[in-house]
Structures are given as structure tokens and as C-alpha cells.
Amino acid sequence: MLFDRVKPLDAILATAERKSLHRSLSGLQLMLFGIGCIIGTGIFVLTAAGAQKAGPGLMLAFAIAGAVCIVAALCYAEVAAMIPVAGSAYTYSYASVGEFLAWTVGWALILEYAVAASAVSVGWSGYFTGTILNEFLGIQLPAWLSAGPLALGGAPGGLINLPALLIAMLITGLLMIGTSESAKVNAVLVAIKVTALTAFVALTFTSAEFDVDKFNPFLPAGVFGGIGTGLGAVGAAATIFFAYVGFDAVSTAAEETKNPQRNVPFGLIGSLLFCTVFYILVAAGAIGTIGGQPIMGPNGIPFPAGSEELARQCALPQYAASLVCSDEALAHVLRQIGWSGVGNMLGVAAFLALPSVILVLIFAQTRIFFVMSRDGLLPERLSTVHPKWKTPHIVTFLTGLVVAVGAAFFPVGLLADYANAGTLYAFFMVAVTVMVLRVKDPHRKRPFRMAGVWIVAPLALAGCVFLYVNLPIEAILVLPAWGAIGIAIYFLYSRRRSHLGRGIVEVVDDIGGEETMIPIHPEGRTG
């Protein structure tokens, strides 16, 4: 049977229970932690791409994406608090809907984390070349070294995004030798990000350039641009959904939270609502000062973000200063309204903060690979830990190589859409997992038990599907294409090498952590 291999939840929880983490986080602390995790890449990088898809309707797009995230986050919180071990949605699926669907989730998470890391690398490159090199050092990096051929849609000059390639490989090297983030450094970076964006909102809303007429028309491409077009407010929401990725880190902190039944929803919904309002204000400030209307094609439809046609339009003098043409949108806005110094500081803030996001994404990717390898679904050599560095150096190098290649040759908007496709599938399966476990294991202890599960979980399913079908057609197609490759690997390699299929459950909480091995019958019963 295809769906008969379900990893015993008791085996997974045995490891988690030995951790015995201290419950110390309040609801407010959890909310602040969430704000720090969420604010970052999307708002710094994707504002221009979102405006090209929706114009001033970008503000509505942030609200739509935030609403979908809230219902998905509540599903995530219940399962994360219930199964607080490494592996994220992959492990949750393994314990509920079985090995085959868990494999598809793990395969989608590979798409999510690796491609997202590439997208952040490209976003960092824009701030590095625009602020650090151009504004501070007076160096103009040639176009053929600052954007890949696909980033310019084949326009003359594009060859490789060298800064994006180098930052991805540098972070990979740090992860291989075991360098990790300091909590204090991370807190400073969070403060820098929030302070920079607060200054942006204050300066744009008080600027003499701010004019409400720049919001008209509010929805130049409509609410729905059409399935597969990636246009309109909903199409923009599907892209800037990327700006909310990170809230799952809040969910996984549920087991360290005091009174999780009250504090988890407060932390999750509070952080998501705060970020949604913050994002809307940033978008309003950008559009109200320099305008955010998309550049339209001859048929009255916006040119696709990252396309050859848009690149050529942005090269024209009348569009060069447009919001939709900037690689460092927020810093660009401040320079246009006479705050060049502050704009440069915001660019420096992004330059400093975004590498930590790349590090977290590559780290998360390697841990998914690691857990899947230890389950026997991927070659076990991938889970080899370096004797000196104590890191999974092989899988880290391979992941970093893929991230670097993606960053070198693809545009940020397209990469974000690809990553979102994988994320939406993983969130969809988490909502499925919540409902399956409520039926299969209703009496299991749940530190956070979501109220109204049979309303919230279906809303999460519908929201994920809704955003997915409003991605650009190439991003819609990349998920089944990627999935087909994964399914072929599963049946040709993984299924027959699976530890669970061979009668062994191996649960590893993390690299160098505790390990539980329980013999089971092939049909999945312990004993």
C-alpha cells in the first residue's frame, strides 16, 4: 500500500520529551520574536516586483497574504507544539499521512528553502551594488556582472549576478565550518531592520512629495489578474507571501511558551498583524511619494516583473527612476525625495541584515536534508557529520552550490514565486496534518489546541490553493514538475531504502542530538 508507512508518533515524541525545554516565553516575547523573524527579505526586496504586478493595490496584496498566513500559522502552531522535533512539516506529515506524502512535503521544502535563499541572495546583491558600491565607493559594477541573463530577460549585458553568487558561497562556507549566529547579534540586526523601516514610514508620510493622487488608479491591473498571470492584487499577494515566511519559527517555539493556549495565538496573530500593518504603511509611503504604477504593455496589461520587456522599459530615461525598476526599492525611494543619507543607511541595514536570513534558510534546508537522509530516504552519506566541524558538510556544500547557481542566473521575483510554490504546498499539508491527527489521535496531549479547527484548517487549505493558482504560470508548473522528479526518486531509490520500510524507526532530534531507534513491524506497529 502506498500510504501504509506512518512513523509512530510515540517514537518521535520520545525524543522530544527528553529535551524538556523550559517554558519561559510570554505572549509579548513570542510576538516580538515573530516580528524579528518575519520582517526582512520580502519588504526590502519584493516591493518593486509587487508594485509592478498590482500598483497601489500592493497594499491590498499585503493584507490578503497576511490573512492566509494567520490561518496557516494557527495550524502550524498546534502541530509544532504537539511534535516539537526537527524536520518541520516533513516530520509532521510522516507521523500523520505517511511516508509517501511526507516525502513530497520534504521535497517541496527543498524547493522552498533553497530557492528562497537564492532569492534573498539576489536581493542582497541589489543593495550591495546600489548602496555599498555605487553610493559609498563610487564603483559602478558592470551590468553583465550584477545580473544574470534570465534576470535581464536576455537584454544585452547580463551574464551572471556575481555578488549574489559570492554571498551564497560565503554563507555556505561559514555553515560548513560551524559558524552560527549569536543571539545578541541577531537581536541587533532585528533592531536595525525595524528602526530602518520605521524611519522610512515617518520620512515618506511627512514628505512634501506625498500625494494621495499617486494612489489613483488603485488597482490598475484589477484584483484578479487571471489564473497563471501572477498579476493584480491577488497575483501580487502570491508573490509577496514571501515577505511573511518566517512565522513558522514562532510556531516551533510553542513548547517553550508559558500558557501556550493563550500566548501562542497572541504571539502568532499579533506578530502577523503587526507586520501586515507595517508592510502596508511601507508600501503606502513608497507609492505616495514617488508613485507605484506598473509599466503597462501595449495591451494595457503590466509587463511581467523580471521580464525582458520590463528590463528594456526600465532602461528608458522616463522610467529609470520608477519604483518598479529599482533593485533596492526602499533606499531608492528615500533618495528620490531628498533623503539620500537615510536612504543609504537603509541600504546598509539591508546589506547587514539579509545575510543572516540566507544563513537561516540554508541552515533549515540542510536540516531537512539531514533528517530525510537519516530516515534512509536520501543517501545516508548526506548525513555524514564532519569529525572536526561537527556539521553535515556534504549536504551543506551541495545546498550552497544550488543556492549560488540559482542566485547567479535568476531574478528575485521569479525565485520568490518558485519558493512560494513549495511553501504553500508545505503549509497545505500542515493543515491536512492537523485534521488527520485530530481524527486519528484525538486524545494526544496538545500544549496548544486550536479552537475551531474544522473552520480554520479548511480556510488554510483554501487560502494556500487560492494563492498558488494566482502565481505566474511558470511558478505554478514548477511545483508539479519538481514533484514529478521527486516521486521518481522516491520509487526508484527512497522507498526500498527507507528505514521505516525495513522495520526500523530512527528519530534524530538534531545534529549531535539524542537518537531513538525502535524496531517495528513493516506495517508500522511497534514491538
C-alpha positions in Angstrom: 0.0 0.0 0.0 1.2 3.5 -0.9 0.1 5.2 2.3 0.7 2.4 4.8 4.1 3.6 6.2 3.3 6.0 9.0 6.1 6.7 11.5 4.9 6.0 15.1 4.2 9.3 16.9 5.3 7.8 20.2 8.8 7.2 18.8 9.0 10.8 17.6 7.7 12.2 20.9 10.1 10.1 22.9 13.0 12.2 21.7 11.1 15.5 22.2 10.1 14.6 25.8 13.7 14.1 26.8 14.5 17.6 25.7 12.3 19.0 28.5 12.6 22.6 27.4 11.8 25.3 30.0 8.6 27.2 29.3 9.8 30.8 29.7 8.4 32.9 26.8 5.4 35.2 27.4 2.9 36.1 24.7 4.6 39.5 24.2 8.1 37.9 23.9 6.7 35.5 21.4 5.2 38.3 19.3 8.5 40.2 19.3 10.3 37.1 18.3 7.9 36.7 15.4 8.3 40.2 14.3 12.0 39.7 14.2 11.7 36.5 12.2 9.2 37.9 9.7 10.4 41.4 8.8 13.2 41.2 6.4 13.7 39.9 2.9 10.3 40.4 1.3 9.7 44.0 2.3 13.3 45.1 1.4 13.4 43.1 -1.9 10.0 42.5 -3.3 8.3 45.9 -3.1 9.2 46.7 -6.6 8.1 43.4 -8.1 4.8 43.7 -6.1 4.1 47.2 -7.4 4.7 46.1 -11.0 2.0 43.4 -10.5 -0.6 45.4 -8.6 0.4 49.1 -8.5 -1.0 50.7 -5.3 -3.0 47.5 -4.9 0.2 46.2 -3.3 -1.3 47.4 -0.1 -4.3 45.1 -0.5 -1.9 42.3 -1.5 -0.1 42.5 1.8 -3.5 42.2 3.6 -4.5 39.1 1.6 -1.2 37.4 2.1 -1.3 38.2 5.8 -4.8 36.7 6.2 -3.7 33.4 4.6 -0.7 33.3 6.9 -2.7 33.7 10.0 -4.9 30.7 9.4 -1.9 28.6 8.3 0.1 29.8 11.3 -2.6 28.5 13.7 -2.5 25.1 12.1 1.3 25.1 12.3 1.2 26.1 15.9 -0.9 23.1 17.0 1.3 20.6 15.3 4.6 22.2 16.2 3.7 22.3 19.8 2.5 18.7 19.6 5.5 17.4 17.7 8.4 19.7 18.7 11.3 17.9 16.8 13.5 18.6 13.8 12.1 18.2 10.3 9.3 20.7 10.3 6.3 19.8 8.1 8.1 16.8 6.8 8.2 15.1 10.2 4.6 16.2 11.0 3.4 14.5 7.7 5.4 11.4 8.4 3.6 10.9 11.7 0.1 11.5 10.2 -0.3 10.9 6.5 2.6 8.6 6.0 6.0 8.3 4.2 4.9 9.0 0.6 3.2 12.3 1.3 5.9 13.2 3.8 8.5 12.7 1.1 6.5 15.1 -1.2 6.5 17.6 1.6 10.2 17.2 2.3 10.9 17.6 -1.4 8.7 20.7 -1.5 10.6 22.1 1.5 13.8 21.7 -0.5 12.3 23.9 -3.2 11.2 26.4 -0.6 14.4 26.9 1.4 17.0 26.6 -1.3 15.2 28.8 -3.8 14.3 31.3 -1.1 17.9 31.5 -0.1 18.7 32.3 -3.7 16.1 35.0 -3.8 17.5 36.6 -0.7 21.0 36.5 -2.2 19.8 38.3 -5.3 18.0 40.9 -3.1 21.2 41.4 -1.1 23.1 41.9 -4.3 20.9 44.8 -5.3 21.6 46.6 -2.0 25.3 45.8 -2.2 25.8 47.1 -5.7 23.4 50.1 -5.4 24.3 51.3 -1.9 27.7 50.0 -0.9 29.5 50.0 -4.3 27.7 52.8 -6.1 26.7 55.3 -3.4 29.6 54.8 -0.9 32.5 53.7 -3.1 31.5 55.3 -6.4 32.0 52.0 -8.2 29.6 51.1 -10.9 29.6 47.3 -11.3 29.1 46.3 -15.0 25.6 45.1 -15.8 27.0 41.8 -17.0 28.4 41.1 -13.5 25.4 42.3 -11.5 22.5 40.4 -13.1 22.1 37.0 -14.7 20.9 36.5 -18.2 17.4 35.4 -17.0 17.3 38.4 -14.7 17.5 40.7 -17.7 15.4 38.5 -19.9 18.1 38.3 -22.5 18.7 42.0 -22.7 22.2 43.0 -23.6 24.9 42.9 -20.9 23.5 40.3 -18.5 25.8 37.3 -17.8 26.0 36.5 -14.0 25.0 38.0 -10.7 28.4 37.8 -9.2 27.7 39.4 -5.8 24.7 37.1 -5.2 26.9 34.1 -6.1 29.6 35.1 -3.8 27.4 35.9 -0.7 25.7 32.5 -1.1 29.0 30.6 -1.2 30.4 32.7 1.7 27.4 31.8 3.9 27.7 28.2 2.9 31.4 28.2 3.9 30.5 29.6 7.3 27.9 27.0 7.8 30.2 24.2 6.8 32.8 25.2 9.4 30.2 25.6 12.1 29.8 29.3 12.5 26.4 30.1 13.9 24.5 33.3 14.7 24.8 34.9 18.1 21.5 35.7 19.7 22.8 39.1 20.6 24.0 39.8 17.0 20.6 38.7 15.7 18.8 40.9 18.2 20.9 43.9 16.9 20.0 43.1 13.3 16.3 42.9 14.2 16.5 46.3 15.8 18.3 47.7 12.8 15.6 46.4 10.4 12.7 47.7 12.5 14.4 51.1 13.1 15.2 51.5 9.4 11.6 50.7 8.3 10.1 52.9 11.0 12.3 55.8 9.7 11.2 55.1 6.2 7.5 55.3 7.1 8.0 58.5 9.1 10.0 60.3 6.4 7.8 59.3 3.5 4.5 60.2 5.2 5.8 63.6 6.2 7.4 64.3 2.8 6.2 67.2 0.7 6.2 64.7 -2.2 3.5 62.6 -0.6 0.3 62.9 -2.7 -2.8 60.8 -2.4 -3.4 61.3 -6.2 -0.5 58.9 -6.7 -2.7 56.0 -5.5 -5.1 56.5 -8.4 -5.8 54.2 -10.1 -5.6 51.9 -7.0 -6.0 48.7 -8.9 -4.6 49.3 -12.4 -4.4 45.5 -13.0 -7.6 44.7 -11.1 -8.0 42.4 -8.1 -7.6 39.2 -10.1 -5.2 39.4 -13.0 -6.3 35.9 -14.1 -5.1 32.4 -13.1 -1.5 31.9 -14.1 -0.7 35.5 -14.9 0.6 36.5 -11.4 -1.0 39.9 -11.9 -3.4 42.0 -10.0 -3.6 42.4 -6.2 -4.0 38.6 -5.7 -1.1 37.8 -8.0 1.0 40.3 -6.1 -0.2 38.7 -2.8 1.0 35.3 -4.1 4.5 36.8 -4.7 4.8 38.9 -1.5 3.6 36.0 0.5 7.4 35.5 0.6 7.6 38.6 2.9 5.8 36.6 5.7 7.9 33.4 5.5 9.5 33.0 9.0 6.4 32.9 11.1 6.8 29.1 11.3 9.7 29.8 13.6 7.2 31.3 16.0 5.1 28.1 15.8 8.1 25.9 16.7 8.7 28.0 19.8 5.3 26.9 21.2 6.8 24.3 23.6 8.9 27.0 25.2 6.0 29.3 25.9 4.2 29.8 29.1 0.5 29.2 28.9 0.7 28.2 25.2 -3.1 28.0 24.8 -3.3 31.8 25.3 0.2 33.0 24.3 0.7 31.1 21.1 -2.2 32.6 19.2 -1.4 36.0 20.8 2.2 35.8 19.6 1.4 34.4 16.1 -1.6 36.6 15.3 0.0 39.7 17.0 3.2 39.4 15.0 1.5 38.8 11.7 -1.0 41.6 12.2 1.8 44.0 13.2 3.9 43.0 10.2 0.9 43.3 7.9 0.1 46.8 9.1 3.8 47.7 8.9 4.1 46.4 5.4 1.0 48.3 4.2 2.4 51.5 5.7 5.8 51.0 4.0 4.0 50.3 0.6 1.8 53.4 1.1 4.9 55.5 1.9 6.7 54.3 -1.2 3.8 54.7 -3.5 2.5 58.0 -2.1 5.9 59.7 -2.6 7.3 58.5 -6.0 4.3 56.6 -7.3 4.0 52.9 -7.8 2.0 52.5 -11.0 3.1 49.5 -13.1 4.7 49.9 -16.5 2.0 48.8 -18.9 2.4 46.9 -22.2 0.6 47.9 -25.4 -2.4 45.7 -24.5 -2.9 47.5 -21.2 -1.5 44.7 -19.1 1.6 45.2 -16.9 4.8 43.8 -18.2 5.8 40.7 -16.2 8.2 41.5 -13.3 11.7 40.4 -14.2 10.8 40.1 -17.9 12.9 41.2 -20.9 10.2 43.7 -21.9 10.2 45.3 -18.4 14.0 45.5 -18.4 14.0 47.3 -21.7 11.4 49.8 -20.5 13.3 50.4 -17.3 16.4 51.3 -19.4 14.4 54.2 -20.9 15.0 57.7 -19.2 11.3 58.2 -18.4 11.2 55.0 -16.3 14.7 54.9 -14.8 13.6 56.4 -11.5 10.4 54.4 -11.2 9.8 52.3 -8.1 9.1 49.2 -10.2 12.6 49.5 -11.8 14.7 49.6 -8.6 16.7 46.7 -7.3 16.8 48.4 -3.9 13.3 49.9 -3.8 13.1 51.4 -0.3 16.6 53.1 -0.4 15.7 54.3 -3.9 12.5 56.0 -2.6 14.3 57.9 0.1 17.0 59.1 -2.4 14.3 60.4 -4.7 12.6 62.5 -2.0 15.8 64.1 -0.8 16.9 61.8 2.0 19.9 60.2 0.3 21.8 59.8 3.5 19.0 58.0 5.3 18.3 56.0 2.1 21.9 54.9 2.1 21.6 53.9 5.8 18.5 51.8 5.0 20.5 50.2 2.2 23.3 49.4 4.7 20.7 48.0 7.1 19.5 45.6 4.3 23.1 44.8 3.4 23.8 43.9 7.0 20.6 42.0 7.8 19.9 39.9 4.7 23.0 37.6 5.0 21.6 36.3 8.4 18.4 35.4 6.5 20.4 33.5 3.9 22.2 31.7 6.7 18.9 30.6 8.4 17.4 29.4 5.1 20.4 27.3 4.1 20.6 26.0 7.7 17.0 25.0 7.6 17.4 23.3 4.2 20.4 21.2 5.3 18.5 20.1 8.4 15.6 18.9 6.2 18.1 17.0 4.1 19.7 15.7 7.2 16.5 14.3 8.7 15.4 12.7 5.3 18.8 11.2 5.0 18.7 9.7 8.5 15.3 8.2 7.6 17.0 6.4 4.7 15.0 8.4 2.0 18.1 10.1 0.7 21.7 8.7 0.6 23.0 8.3 4.1 26.3 9.8 3.2 24.5 13.1 3.0 24.0 12.9 6.8 27.7 12.5 7.4 28.9 14.9 10.1 32.4 16.3 9.7 34.7 15.0 12.5 36.2 18.4 13.2 33.5 20.9 12.3 30.6 18.8 13.6 28.4 19.9 10.7 26.8 18.0 7.8 29.4 19.4 5.5 28.5 17.4 2.4 24.8 18.3 2.3 25.7 21.9 3.3 28.1 22.3 0.3 25.6 20.8 -2.2 22.8 23.0 -0.9 25.0 26.1 -1.1 26.1 25.2 -4.6 22.5 25.0 -5.8 21.6 28.3 -4.0 24.6 30.1 -5.5 23.7 28.9 -9.1 20.1 30.0 -8.7 21.2 33.4 -7.3 23.7 33.9 -10.2 21.2 33.4 -13.0 17.6 34.1 -11.9 15.7 37.2 -11.0 14.5 37.8 -7.4 10.8 37.9 -8.3 10.8 34.6 -10.2 12.8 32.9 -7.4 10.4 34.2 -4.8 7.4 32.8 -6.8 9.2 29.4 -7.1 9.9 29.3 -3.3 6.3 30.3 -2.6 5.0 27.3 -4.6 6.9 25.0 -2.3 5.9 26.9 0.9 2.3 26.9 0.0 2.3 23.1 -0.5 4.0 22.5 2.8 1.5 24.8 4.6 -1.3 23.0 2.8 -0.1 19.7 4.2 0.3 21.0 7.7 -3.4 22.0 7.6 -4.1 18.4 6.4 -2.0 17.0 9.2 -3.9 19.0 11.9 -7.2 17.5 10.8 -5.8 13.9 10.3 -4.3 13.9 13.8 -7.5 15.3 15.4 -9.3 12.2 13.9 -6.5 9.5 14.3 -5.2 10.7 17.7 -7.8 12.9 19.4 -6.6 12.3 22.9 -3.0 13.1 22.4 -1.7 15.9 24.6 -1.7 19.2 22.7 0.1 22.1 24.5 -1.7 24.4 22.1 -5.2 23.2 20.9 -6.6 25.4 18.1 -10.2 26.4 18.6 -12.5 25.9 15.5 -10.1 23.5 13.8 -12.8 22.4 11.3 -13.2 26.0 10.2 -9.6 27.3 10.4 -7.9 24.3 8.8 -10.2 24.3 5.7 -9.7 28.1 5.4 -5.9 27.5 5.4 -6.3 24.8 2.7 -8.4 27.2 0.6 -6.1 30.1 1.2 -3.0 28.1 0.1 -4.7 26.9 -3.1 -6.0 30.4 -3.8 -2.6 32.0 -3.7 -1.0 29.1 -5.5 -3.2 29.4 -8.6 -2.6 33.1 -8.7 1.2 32.7 -9.0 2.7 33.1 -12.5 2.1 30.1 -14.7 5.8 29.1 -14.7 5.8 29.0 -10.8 2.5 27.0 -10.9 4.1 24.5 -13.2 7.4 24.3 -11.4 5.8 22.6 -8.4 4.3 19.6 -10.2 7.5 19.3 -12.4 9.7 19.4 -9.3 7.2 17.0 -7.6 7.4 14.5 -10.5 11.2 14.4 -10.2 10.8 13.8 -6.5 8.2 11.0 -7.0 10.5 9.3 -9.5 13.4 9.4 -7.0 11.1 8.0 -4.3 10.0 5.0 -6.2 13.4 4.3 -7.8 15.5 4.8 -4.7 13.9 6.0 -1.5 11.0 3.6 -0.9 13.2 0.5 -0.9 15.9 2.1 1.2 13.6 3.6 3.8 14.4 2.7 7.4 10.7 2.6 8.2 10.0 0.2 5.3 12.8 -2.0 6.6 11.3 -2.1 10.1 13.4 0.4 11.9 12.4 3.8 13.3 15.2 6.2 13.8 14.4 9.6 15.3 17.2 12.2 15.5 16.2 15.4 17.2 19.1 17.4 15.6 22.7 17.0 14.6 24.6 15.7 17.6 21.4 15.3 19.5 19.7 12.3 21.0 18.7 9.4 18.9 15.9 6.9 19.3 15.8 3.6 17.4 12.8 1.4 17.8 12.2 -1.9 15.9 8.8 -2.1 14.3 6.9 -4.4 12.1 7.0 -3.5 8.4 3.3 -2.5 8.5 4.2 0.2 11.1 3.4 -1.3 14.5 5.9 -1.0 17.3 7.2 -4.1 19.0 
